[in-house]
Every structure is written in structure tokens, then in C-alpha cells.
Amino acid sequence: MVQHKPSSPSSFLIFLTTARWGNNIFLSMTAPAPIPLRAGALRLLFDHGMVRSVYYGATEIVRRVYMALRDQYWNTIPYSIDNLCVKRDDVSFSLSFDAQHLAPGIDITWHCSMDGSAEGVVTIAMQGEAKSTFLRNRIGWCILHPLTLCKGAPCTLEKYVGSVEKARFPGDAIAPYQPFVGLRGMTYPVESEIDCSLRFTGDIFETEDQRNWTDASFKTYSTPHSLPIPVEVVAGKRIDQQVTISLLGSRGEPQAKPVVPVLDFEKSFIGDNGPPRIGLGFSFQKPLQPGVAEKLSAAGLSHLRFDVDPRRDDLDAELSRVASVCGRIGCEAEVALHLTAGFQEELADFAAVLRVCEVPLCRLLVQCSDGTVPPPEMIDAVRRRLAKLVDEEGITLGTDRSFIEINRALSLTGPYEALCFSATPQVHTSDDRAIMENLEGLWECISFARTIANGKPVAVSPLTLRPRKDHSRPHKSGGADPRQQKFFGAAWLAGVLCACIQSGLHSLTCCGDVAGPEGIMSDDGTELFPLYHVLAAGINDAASVSACMIMNNGPEVAAVKVHTVSGYVLLLANLTDETVTVTITGLPEGGSIACLDVSTAGRARRETAFWERARRPIVPAQENYAAALQPYGVARIELPS
């Protein structure tokens, strides 16, 4: 038995570190490497206070088990951990630690014990105590079930009242409401004659379809949505919950086989369609600097998104600025029009101003200011009021919030021409791996949205790395994510484009702004962030595009194949924090490659034409080429026809 203890009595598993991209220095959170554990035939990881990636052989049976404290505004309150003690051998483990959630007005501590037996049983228990009185929406264990195993799969539910029911996880259709409620246990098949068994104690649990928020999982959690929230937690209140994971049925000791990333240039890629229209969000909170405008023009964007409140006194000046910015950049405008119950008068005012402002409008996102989906009468009023000013094909019904708002709308049969919703991979979890895992959820969400739209175009606007700051809800967290300025942000955006292309998305607006912490370059445009070059890789100018995602215990490499008038471009992104080598078969001779990673960071910060200037011939020219991608590195390969 190997025993691990921290070197000091108090050892936090979250560290604040400084990171640099050019002259920008910011704080980011890092954590030590996950600790691999075994419980009989089960393999899993302990990763900063949670259980992650429970595998039986090559099959992931549980994605995560983690403790979540959500305050009355649905903010997730982070925690620190102390006194970590790990004992492990080849077939079992025992682990414990102390944790504390500390935020203004909120103080709760809990002790966690995790045990894995040689028989393949994992028990995860917590005993907590509130040190202050506060309001909460949720507190307790959350269990994530992977889509690959569970989507559409049969399951057996053990209800809190003692009954047992047969059911199925949702399939291609994303469930708008909780498919399973009143739970204290469930089982679902892993392979022939082997089931995964889960049991929950300490509260009533239920399951939701997290694809509504572009997460790649189903989640079982406590505090049913049917109960009133928020709930007051009184100082001294005790919380005691336990989750048990085990296998039922005959089982041996399967070994996971590593996957060697291979791309067949002719056969691996899905789809052969026109590229999605790709644009950026735009904020008028600061003036558009000349350097920013110049570099935006070079990126070849389709459009910029502008949020417009028709109740503004200076609406004419606002739309004039929209027209001016689009003229300087050389792109069209996507206008998100936020309407209220007084939409008839608001539309009249908007139409009057739009008649005199030459806004190059490509899309009008019709949205309710409270985030709900506009009723049919609102869309009908838009068409009548703006018939001569807006192309009908550009009238888009949508929400400024997540897809769940569309999925729960009672009727989507009104006179709309397209659907739109916003997205972020961090509604529920925020670590690097979860963000990349949720690329699969984005694909699922867009695919089902297209089904709902019945063939009409679907737009995602905006998609941001971190939830945006909602000024109407000042207590709700949101804003810039430091990883947007790093190679991680570039790899994630390449993965986003891959998912959007595979799912047939019509239009994507990404990032909360063009410049600054939520943008693709510094405020003055003197430094480019890595994700700038993903947008400038040539997808917008493609004749057709296709994509492929290589999976190996989660997303590993995103690949986009771009067909141009002169040949092909392959965009490859490493979605992991380790070096990955991709073997490409059937590659035409005479290609060149440019890599966006640590070795080229200096040039990438300065040069809009980075891809052209950093490329080098693929030598020796060969049909099978091995491309080495550094952690979160992106490569662009140019190929002749």
C-alpha cells in the first residue's frame, strides 16, 4: 500500500499562478496532476476533490462525481481542500480530505472519504456543516453519466419510495425536463452481462439532460427542481450524503487499449458543405482602435454581432455606429434586438431609425429581454413592421440564453425563418478537460436544434468560453476567462468549429467582444491572441468544409478539412495538455505545415499573416505523415489539389 500525504499540514489543491501572453499578465487556477486509482476491475482518477473518469476496460461508466454548492443566484461556489491523505495499491484505495466553501456570507466545511475495494466497489461519502446561515439552490453530490455509454440506453431506476421501474436515457431528442425523478439508485448496462450500479443516500436525487446547456452528459443530482428554491441553510446544519458505484454481473480484468490517432485524408472527414458564417460579438463599451479594425479586416470575418435595446434614447446614434464599424471592417451586421412586452412601439421606433441608417444587416435576432423565446405574435409583428427593411430569411427567432429556453417553449410553429441560442461550455463545470469534453455536447445540441427547426437554419450567437456577465443580474458570475488568451483558447475554438461543421450549423458568433479579455486580441490591437489565427485560417473563404474528431478517453484531436479553389487546408488542434502525434494517411505530396504553439508564440502575437510566414515544407514528402502537436497546439497544413 502506497500512502501519500501533503508535505505540510495544510495543502491546497488549487494554486494561483501567473500566466503571460505578450504584455498581458493575469492570474489563473492550476491544479496538480490527477491521481490514478484502482478498485478491482475499475480504474478512476482523483482530481481536485472529485472522482473523474471511472472506467471498466475501455468503457467509461461514470464521467464524474463531484460536490456542488450553488448559491441563490446559481453561482457555483468553489472550494479548497486540506489534509489530503491517499492510500493505494494495485487493486484498492482509501482517500480522505477536508474541504471548505468560502464566499461572502457563505461558509461551509465538509469531510470527504473515498474508498475503493478489490471487489470493484467505490464509496464516496461527505459529512458537512454550515458555519454560516445562507441561501442555496443546490448542495451535494452530482454524478455525470457519459453520452457514449448512456445515450438512449435502457436503465433500471430504484425510486425513493421503494418501487423499481424500467426506463431509458434520452436518445437523439434532448429531454426538456428531468427524465428520471425521485431516485435513490439506478443501473445501466456496460457490456453483455455487466451493469453499472449507482446508489445515492442523504437526499432525493433526479436526472437531467445536460445537452440543453451543451454539456456532454446526463447528470444525477440532489435537491429536486420540484421543491421551492432558494432554501435557507442555517448555521450548524449538517449535510450527510453518499454515492456508491459498483459493477453487477460476471467480469474479468479487461485492459484498455490505447488509441493511436490516425486520420485518413479521404475517408475520416464528415460532411462536405459550405462553411458556417463565422463572426464575433462587438461591444461599444470602448472605442474601436485603428489597430483593432485593421486586424479584424484581415481575419476575414462574416459578421459582427451588436446588441440593440430599441428603448434607447440615442437609438439613431447607436445604429449609425453599427453601420460605421461594419464599413470599417468590411463585414455585415448581426443585430440582436431585445424586445419587451411593449414590442409594438419598440419595433416602430426601430423601423423608423433603420430606414435612415445604412446598416448592412445579415441577420436580425428577435429576442425577449427576459431571455424567453419570443411568442408568434412578436415574430409576426417584426415581419409586418420590418418587411421592407429586413430580408425575411434573416429574421431569426431565439434566446440570449441557453438552448433549454427553446427546448421548453410550448410552440415553435410561428413565422420564423431561423433559430438562435447562445452557449458556453461552463454552465456546470469549468476545468480544462470538461470544456473539451463538452464539444460533444455542443454537437448534440446543434443537431437537435436543427431537427426542431425542421430544416431551417440554426445560429449559435454568441458562444463564449465563459458565461457572459448579465448586467440585469449583477449577482450572477460571468465575464472574461484568462484561458481565452492562451493556446487552450485556440484549441477549444478549433474544436468548436469542428463540432459546428459536423452538425451543420449555419452561423456561429463567438467571443463576447473583438478585443480585450473577451476578444481575440489586446485592446489596442498590438497583440494577437492564439485564437485569432484559428479564425484567420481560411474557413470563411472555403468552397466546402468537413470535419473529424478523434476520441481517446475523451476528445483528443479536432480536425477540419477545408476545400479551397487552389487545394486543401487541414486545421488540426490538440485538445489535451499532452503532446499528441497524429498520423495522416493518403496525404497528397507537396504540402506545407505551420504550427501555432510555444515555439512560434512570438511571431503569432505580431503577425496577421502568421500562417503564411510560419509554414515550412513537409519533408520528406510522404503519403503517411506524422504531425506532432504540442499541448493545445494547432497546426495548419496546406495541400495542393
C-alpha positions in Angstrom: 0.0 0.0 0.0 1.4 3.3 -1.1 0.5 6.2 1.2 0.5 9.9 0.1 0.2 12.8 2.4 0.8 16.5 1.7 4.2 17.8 2.8 2.5 20.4 5.1 -0.4 20.2 7.5 -2.5 22.4 5.1 -2.1 21.7 1.4 -4.5 23.4 -1.0 -5.1 21.6 -4.4 -5.8 25.0 -6.1 -2.9 27.2 -6.8 -2.9 30.8 -8.2 -0.2 31.2 -10.8 0.7 34.0 -13.2 0.5 33.5 -17.0 1.7 35.7 -19.8 0.8 36.3 -23.4 2.8 39.2 -24.6 2.4 42.1 -22.2 -0.8 40.7 -20.6 -0.3 39.2 -17.2 -3.2 37.5 -15.4 -3.9 35.1 -12.6 -5.1 31.6 -13.5 -6.0 28.5 -11.5 -3.9 25.4 -11.9 -4.1 22.1 -10.0 -1.7 19.1 -9.6 -1.9 16.1 -11.8 -4.8 13.7 -11.2 -4.0 10.7 -9.0 -4.8 7.3 -10.7 -6.7 4.8 -8.5 -7.9 1.2 -8.8 -10.8 -0.5 -7.3 -10.7 -4.1 -8.6 -11.6 -4.0 -12.3 -12.4 -0.3 -12.1 -9.9 2.5 -13.0 -10.5 6.1 -12.0 -8.9 9.4 -11.2 -8.9 11.6 -8.1 -8.8 15.2 -9.5 -9.1 18.1 -7.1 -11.7 16.7 -4.7 -13.7 14.8 -7.3 -13.8 11.4 -8.9 -13.3 11.5 -12.6 -13.4 9.1 -15.5 -14.4 5.8 -13.9 -13.5 3.1 -16.5 -14.2 -0.6 -16.9 -11.6 -1.6 -19.5 -12.0 0.8 -22.4 -15.6 1.9 -21.4 -16.2 5.0 -19.3 -19.1 4.1 -17.0 -19.2 7.3 -14.9 -17.7 10.6 -16.0 -17.6 12.5 -12.7 -18.7 12.6 -9.1 -18.3 16.0 -7.5 -19.7 18.1 -4.7 -21.6 21.2 -5.9 -22.7 24.2 -3.9 -24.9 26.6 -5.9 -25.9 29.8 -4.2 -29.3 31.5 -4.7 -28.2 33.0 -8.0 -26.9 29.7 -9.3 -23.3 30.7 -8.9 -21.0 27.7 -8.2 -19.1 28.4 -5.0 -15.6 26.9 -5.3 -13.8 25.1 -2.5 -10.3 24.5 -1.2 -9.2 21.2 0.3 -6.8 20.4 3.2 -5.3 17.4 4.9 -5.4 15.1 1.8 -4.4 11.6 2.6 -4.2 8.8 0.0 -3.5 5.1 0.5 -3.5 3.0 -2.6 -2.2 -0.3 -4.1 -2.8 -2.2 -7.3 -6.4 -3.2 -6.5 -7.8 -0.8 -3.9 -7.6 2.7 -2.3 -8.6 4.8 0.6 -8.6 8.6 0.5 -9.8 11.4 2.7 -9.6 15.2 2.8 -11.3 18.3 4.4 -12.9 20.9 2.2 -14.3 24.4 2.7 -16.6 26.6 0.5 -16.0 30.3 1.5 -17.7 33.3 -0.2 -19.3 36.5 1.1 -22.0 35.3 3.5 -21.3 31.6 2.8 -19.1 29.3 4.9 -19.5 25.6 4.9 -17.0 22.8 5.6 -17.1 19.1 4.9 -15.1 16.0 5.3 -14.8 13.5 2.4 -13.9 9.8 2.4 -13.5 7.8 -0.7 -12.8 4.1 -0.7 -12.4 1.6 -3.5 -12.4 -2.2 -2.8 -10.7 -5.0 -4.6 -14.2 -6.3 -5.4 -14.8 -3.2 -7.5 -17.0 -1.1 -5.2 -16.3 2.7 -4.9 -17.9 4.6 -2.0 -17.8 8.4 -1.9 -19.1 10.0 1.3 -19.3 13.5 2.7 -20.3 14.9 6.1 -20.7 18.7 6.1 -21.6 21.5 8.5 -22.7 25.0 7.7 -20.7 27.6 9.6 -22.9 30.5 8.5 -26.6 31.0 7.5 -27.1 31.5 3.8 -29.4 30.7 0.9 -28.7 27.9 -1.6 -30.2 26.3 -4.7 -28.3 23.1 -4.5 -25.8 21.3 -2.3 -24.5 17.8 -2.5 -23.1 15.2 -4.9 -23.5 15.4 -8.7 -23.0 12.3 -10.8 -22.3 12.6 -14.6 -23.2 9.8 -17.0 -21.3 9.8 -20.3 -23.3 10.2 -23.5 -21.3 7.5 -25.4 -22.5 4.8 -23.0 -25.9 6.1 -21.8 -27.5 8.0 -24.7 -30.7 6.0 -25.5 -29.6 3.1 -23.2 -32.0 1.1 -21.1 -31.8 1.6 -17.3 -33.4 0.4 -14.1 -34.5 3.0 -11.6 -34.8 2.4 -7.9 -37.2 5.1 -6.6 -37.0 6.8 -3.3 -40.5 5.4 -2.4 -39.2 1.9 -2.8 -40.5 0.9 -6.2 -38.4 -0.2 -9.2 -39.0 1.0 -12.8 -37.6 0.3 -16.2 -36.7 3.3 -18.3 -34.4 4.7 -21.0 -32.0 7.6 -21.1 -33.0 10.2 -23.7 -31.8 9.5 -27.2 -31.3 11.9 -30.1 -34.1 14.1 -28.7 -32.9 16.2 -25.8 -35.2 15.9 -22.9 -36.6 19.4 -21.9 -37.4 18.3 -18.4 -36.0 15.8 -15.9 -36.4 12.2 -17.4 -35.9 10.5 -14.0 -37.1 11.8 -10.6 -37.3 10.6 -7.1 -34.2 8.4 -7.2 -32.1 6.5 -4.7 -30.4 4.3 -7.2 -30.0 3.2 -10.9 -28.3 0.6 -13.0 -27.5 0.6 -16.7 -25.6 -1.8 -19.0 -21.9 -1.6 -19.6 -21.5 -4.6 -21.8 -23.0 -8.1 -22.1 -24.0 -9.4 -18.6 -22.3 -6.4 -16.8 -24.2 -3.4 -15.4 -23.1 -0.3 -13.6 -24.9 0.2 -10.3 -25.2 3.6 -8.6 -26.8 4.2 -5.2 -27.5 7.6 -3.5 -28.2 8.4 0.1 -28.8 11.5 2.1 -31.3 13.2 -0.2 -33.8 12.7 -3.1 -32.0 12.6 -6.4 -33.1 13.1 -10.0 -31.6 13.2 -13.5 -31.4 16.0 -16.2 -30.3 16.0 -19.8 -27.3 18.4 -19.7 -27.2 18.7 -23.5 -29.7 21.5 -23.0 -26.6 23.5 -21.9 -24.2 21.9 -24.4 -22.7 19.6 -21.8 -21.8 16.1 -23.0 -23.5 14.2 -20.2 -26.6 13.4 -18.2 -26.5 14.5 -14.6 -28.0 12.9 -11.5 -28.1 15.4 -8.5 -29.9 16.1 -5.3 -32.5 18.8 -4.4 -35.3 18.1 -6.9 -36.4 21.0 -9.1 -40.0 20.4 -7.9 -39.0 21.8 -4.5 -39.1 25.5 -3.9 -35.7 27.3 -4.1 -33.7 29.0 -2.7 -33.5 27.2 0.6 -32.1 28.7 3.8 -29.2 26.8 5.3 -29.0 27.6 9.0 -25.6 27.8 10.7 -25.0 24.4 12.3 -27.0 22.5 9.7 -25.4 19.0 8.9 -25.2 17.5 5.4 -24.6 13.8 5.0 -24.6 12.2 1.5 -23.1 9.1 0.0 -22.7 7.7 -3.6 -21.7 4.1 -4.3 -20.5 2.8 -7.7 -20.2 -0.9 -8.4 -20.4 -3.5 -11.2 -23.1 -6.2 -11.3 -22.6 -9.4 -13.2 -19.6 -11.5 -14.2 -16.4 -9.6 -15.0 -12.8 -10.1 -15.6 -9.8 -7.7 -15.8 -10.2 -6.0 -19.2 -7.3 -3.9 -20.3 -7.8 -0.5 -22.1 -6.1 -0.4 -25.4 -4.5 2.9 -26.3 -5.8 4.6 -29.5 -3.3 5.8 -32.0 -4.7 9.0 -33.6 -5.0 8.3 -37.3 -6.7 10.5 -40.0 -7.5 9.1 -43.4 -7.4 12.2 -45.7 -10.1 10.7 -48.0 -12.4 8.8 -45.6 -12.2 10.2 -42.0 -14.0 13.5 -42.5 -17.8 14.0 -42.2 -19.8 16.3 -44.4 -18.9 18.3 -47.5 -20.9 21.5 -47.1 -20.4 25.2 -47.3 -18.7 26.7 -44.2 -20.7 28.2 -41.4 -20.8 32.0 -41.3 -18.3 32.9 -38.6 -18.4 36.3 -36.8 -17.6 37.9 -33.5 -19.5 39.8 -30.8 -18.9 43.5 -30.6 -19.2 45.8 -27.6 -19.4 49.6 -27.7 -18.0 49.9 -24.2 -14.7 51.2 -25.7 -13.8 52.9 -29.0 -12.7 50.8 -31.9 -8.9 51.3 -32.2 -7.3 51.6 -35.7 -5.1 48.6 -35.0 -8.1 46.5 -34.0 -10.0 47.5 -37.1 -7.1 46.6 -39.4 -6.6 43.2 -37.9 -10.3 42.4 -37.9 -10.4 43.1 -41.6 -7.5 40.7 -42.2 -9.3 37.9 -40.3 -12.0 37.7 -43.0 -15.0 37.6 -40.7 -18.5 37.2 -42.0 -20.2 39.5 -39.5 -20.2 41.3 -36.1 -23.0 40.9 -33.6 -24.4 44.1 -32.0 -26.9 44.0 -29.1 -29.5 46.7 -29.5 -32.1 47.9 -27.0 -34.8 49.7 -29.0 -35.8 51.7 -25.9 -32.6 53.7 -26.0 -32.9 57.5 -26.4 -29.9 57.5 -28.7 -31.0 54.6 -30.9 -30.2 56.6 -34.1 -26.6 57.2 -32.9 -26.3 53.5 -31.9 -27.3 52.2 -35.3 -25.1 54.7 -37.0 -22.2 53.4 -35.1 -23.1 49.9 -36.2 -23.1 50.9 -39.8 -19.8 52.7 -39.3 -18.0 49.8 -37.7 -19.2 47.4 -40.3 -18.0 49.7 -43.0 -14.5 50.0 -41.5 -14.2 46.2 -41.1 -15.8 45.2 -44.3 -18.4 42.8 -42.9 -22.2 42.6 -42.2 -24.1 43.2 -39.0 -26.0 40.6 -36.9 -28.3 42.7 -34.7 -29.8 41.1 -31.5 -33.0 43.1 -30.9 -34.1 42.8 -27.3 -37.8 43.4 -27.1 -40.2 43.7 -24.1 -44.0 43.5 -23.7 -44.2 46.9 -25.4 -42.7 45.4 -28.6 -45.2 47.1 -31.0 -43.9 50.6 -30.0 -40.3 49.4 -29.8 -40.5 48.0 -33.4 -42.0 51.2 -34.7 -39.1 53.2 -33.2 -36.5 50.7 -34.5 -38.0 50.7 -38.0 -38.0 54.5 -38.2 -34.3 54.6 -37.3 -33.3 51.7 -39.5 -34.8 53.5 -42.6 -32.3 56.2 -42.4 -29.2 54.2 -41.1 -27.5 52.1 -43.8 -26.8 49.1 -41.6 -25.6 46.1 -43.7 -27.9 43.7 -41.9 -27.4 40.0 -42.5 -29.5 38.7 -39.6 -32.0 40.1 -37.1 -32.1 38.1 -33.9 -35.5 38.7 -32.4 -35.2 38.1 -28.6 -37.2 38.8 -25.4 -35.3 40.9 -22.9 -36.1 38.4 -20.2 -34.4 35.5 -22.1 -37.6 33.6 -23.0 -38.4 32.6 -26.6 -40.5 35.3 -28.4 -44.2 34.4 -28.9 -45.5 34.0 -32.5 -47.2 37.4 -32.3 -43.9 39.1 -31.7 -42.3 37.5 -34.7 -45.3 38.3 -36.8 -45.1 42.0 -35.7 -41.4 42.0 -36.7 -42.3 40.8 -40.2 -45.0 43.3 -40.7 -43.1 46.3 -39.3 -39.8 45.5 -41.0 -40.9 43.8 -44.2 -39.3 46.4 -46.5 -36.2 46.8 -44.4 -35.1 43.3 -43.4 -34.8 40.3 -45.6 -37.3 37.7 -44.4 -34.6 35.0 -44.5 -32.7 36.9 -41.9 -35.5 37.1 -39.3 -34.3 34.7 -36.6 -36.3 33.6 -33.5 -34.1 33.0 -30.5 -33.0 33.4 -26.9 -30.0 35.2 -25.5 -29.8 32.3 -23.0 -29.2 28.5 -23.4 -30.9 26.1 -25.7 -33.1 24.9 -22.8 -35.3 28.0 -23.4 -36.0 26.9 -26.9 -36.5 23.2 -25.9 -39.0 24.1 -23.3 -41.0 26.5 -25.5 -44.6 25.2 -25.9 -44.7 26.1 -29.6 -42.1 26.9 -32.3 -44.5 26.9 -35.2 -44.6 30.7 -35.5 -43.5 32.6 -38.6 -39.7 32.5 -38.1 -37.0 31.7 -40.7 -34.2 30.5 -38.4 -33.5 29.6 -34.8 -30.8 31.0 -32.5 -29.5 30.4 -29.0 -26.3 31.3 -27.0 -23.9 28.8 -25.5 -21.0 28.3 -23.2 -19.2 25.1 -22.1 -19.0 26.3 -18.4 -22.6 26.3 -17.2 -21.8 23.5 -14.8 -18.1 22.7 -14.8 -15.1 24.8 -15.7 -11.9 22.7 -15.7 -9.9 22.2 -18.9 -10.9 18.6 -19.6 -14.7 19.3 -19.0 -14.6 22.2 -21.5 -13.1 20.0 -24.2 -15.5 17.1 -23.3 -18.4 19.4 -23.8 -17.6 19.8 -27.5 -19.6 16.6 -28.0 -22.5 18.2 -26.2 -22.3 21.2 -28.5 -22.6 18.9 -31.5 -25.6 17.1 -29.9 -27.3 20.4 -29.1 -26.9 21.9 -32.6 -28.0 18.6 -34.2 -31.3 18.5 -32.2 -31.9 22.2 -32.7 -31.7 21.6 -36.5 -34.4 18.9 -36.0 -36.6 21.3 -34.1 -36.1 23.9 -36.8 -37.3 21.4 -39.4 -34.6 22.3 -42.0 -34.4 26.0 -41.3 -31.0 27.5 -40.4 -29.7 27.4 -36.9 -27.3 30.0 -35.4 -25.4 30.0 -32.2 -24.9 33.6 -31.0 -22.8 34.1 -29.1 -20.7 31.2 -28.0 -18.3 32.3 -25.3 -15.7 30.4 -23.3 -17.1 31.6 -20.0 -20.7 32.7 -19.4 -21.2 36.4 -20.2 -21.8 38.9 -17.5 -25.5 39.6 -17.3 -25.9 43.2 -16.1 -29.6 42.7 -15.4 -28.5 40.0 -12.9 -25.4 41.6 -11.2 -25.0 38.8 -8.6 -24.6 36.2 -11.4 -20.9 35.5 -12.1 -19.5 35.8 -15.7 -17.1 37.6 -17.9 -13.6 37.0 -19.2 -11.7 33.7 -18.9 -7.9 34.0 -18.9 -7.6 30.8 -21.0 -9.1 32.7 -23.9 -5.7 34.4 -24.3 -3.7 31.2 -24.3 -3.2 28.3 -26.6 -6.0 26.5 -24.8 -8.5 29.1 -26.2 -7.2 28.4 -29.7 -7.5 24.6 -29.4 -11.0 25.0 -27.9 -12.2 27.3 -30.7 -10.8 24.8 -33.4 -12.8 22.1 -31.6 -15.9 24.3 -31.6 -15.6 24.8 -35.4 -15.2 21.1 -35.8 -18.4 20.4 -33.9 -20.3 23.2 -35.8 -19.2 21.9 -39.2 -20.1 18.3 -38.3 -23.5 19.3 -37.0 -24.4 21.5 -40.0 -24.6 24.8 -38.2 -25.5 27.8 -40.4 -23.9 30.6 -38.4 -21.6 31.0 -35.4 -20.9 34.2 -33.4 -18.0 33.6 -31.0 -16.5 35.6 -28.2 -18.0 38.4 -26.2 -16.0 41.1 -27.9 -13.5 41.7 -30.6 -10.6 43.0 -28.4 -9.7 42.9 -24.7 -10.0 40.0 -22.2 -13.1 38.6 -24.0 -11.8 39.2 -27.5 -9.2 37.8 -30.0 -6.5 40.5 -29.5 -5.4 43.1 -27.0 -7.5 46.3 -26.5 -5.3 48.3 -28.9 -4.7 45.5 -31.4 -0.9 45.4 -30.9 -1.0 41.8 -29.8 -3.0 38.9 -31.3 -4.2 36.0 -29.1 -3.8 32.5 -30.5 -7.5 32.0 -31.3 -7.2 34.9 -33.7 -5.3 32.7 -36.0 -7.9 29.9 -35.9 -10.5 32.4 -37.2 -8.0 33.6 -39.8 -7.1 30.0 -41.0 -9.3 30.4 -44.1 -12.5 28.5 -43.2 -14.7 31.6 -44.1 -13.4 31.5 -47.6 -13.8 27.8 -48.2 -15.7 26.3 -51.1 -16.7 23.4 -48.7 -15.6 22.1 -45.4 -15.7 18.7 -43.5 -14.5 17.7 -40.1 -13.4 14.9 -37.8 -13.0 14.5 -34.0 -10.5 11.8 -32.8 -11.7 10.4 -29.5 -9.4 8.6 -27.0 -10.8 8.6 -23.4 -12.4 11.9 -24.4 -11.8 14.4 -27.3 -8.2 14.3 -28.3 -7.8 15.9 -31.7 -10.1 18.2 -33.7 -9.6 18.2 -37.5 -11.2 20.5 -40.1 -10.7 19.9 -43.8 -11.1 23.0 -46.0 -11.5 22.7 -49.7 -10.3 25.9 -51.5 -10.0 26.9 -55.1 -6.3 26.1 -55.1 -6.3 22.9 -53.0 -6.9 21.9 -49.4 -6.2 23.1 -45.9 -6.1 20.8 -42.8 -6.6 22.5 -39.4 -5.5 20.2 -36.6 -5.9 21.0 -32.9 -4.6 19.1 -29.9 -7.4 19.2 -27.3 -5.3 17.8 -24.4 -2.5 19.0 -22.2 0.0 16.4 -23.5 1.9 16.2 -26.8 -0.1 14.2 -29.4 1.2 12.8 -32.7 -1.4 12.4 -35.5 -0.7 10.1 -38.4 -2.4 11.3 -41.6 -2.8 8.7 -44.4 -3.4 9.4 -48.0 -1.9 12.9 -47.9 -1.1 14.5 -51.3 2.5 15.3 -51.9 3.9 18.9 -51.9 2.2 20.2 -48.7 3.5 22.6 -46.1 2.8 22.9 -42.4 2.7 25.8 -39.8 2.4 25.2 -36.1 0.8 27.5 -33.6 2.4 26.6 -30.2 5.0 27.7 -27.7 7.8 27.6 -30.3 6.0 30.2 -32.6 4.3 32.3 -29.9 6.4 35.4 -30.6 5.6 35.6 -34.3 1.9 34.7 -33.7 1.5 37.7 -31.3 2.5 40.1 -34.0 1.7 38.8 -37.5 -1.7 38.7 -39.0 -0.2 36.6 -41.9 1.3 34.2 -39.4 0.2 31.0 -41.2 1.8 32.0 -44.4 5.0 33.2 -42.9 5.5 30.3 -40.5 4.9 27.5 -42.9 7.6 25.0 -44.0 7.6 22.2 -46.5 6.6 18.7 -45.3 9.9 16.9 -45.8 10.3 14.3 -47.0 7.1 14.3 -49.0 5.2 11.2 -48.0 1.8 9.7 -48.2 1.6 9.0 -44.5 2.7 12.0 -42.4 3.1 12.1 -38.6 2.2 15.6 -37.3 3.3 16.2 -33.7 1.1 18.7 -31.8 2.2 20.3 -28.6 -0.2 20.6 -25.7 -3.2 22.6 -27.0 -1.2 23.3 -30.2 -2.8 24.0 -33.5 -1.4 23.1 -36.9 -2.4 24.3 -40.4 -1.4 22.1 -43.4 -1.7 23.4 -46.9 -2.1 20.9 -49.7 -2.3 21.0 -53.5 -5.4 19.6 -55.3 
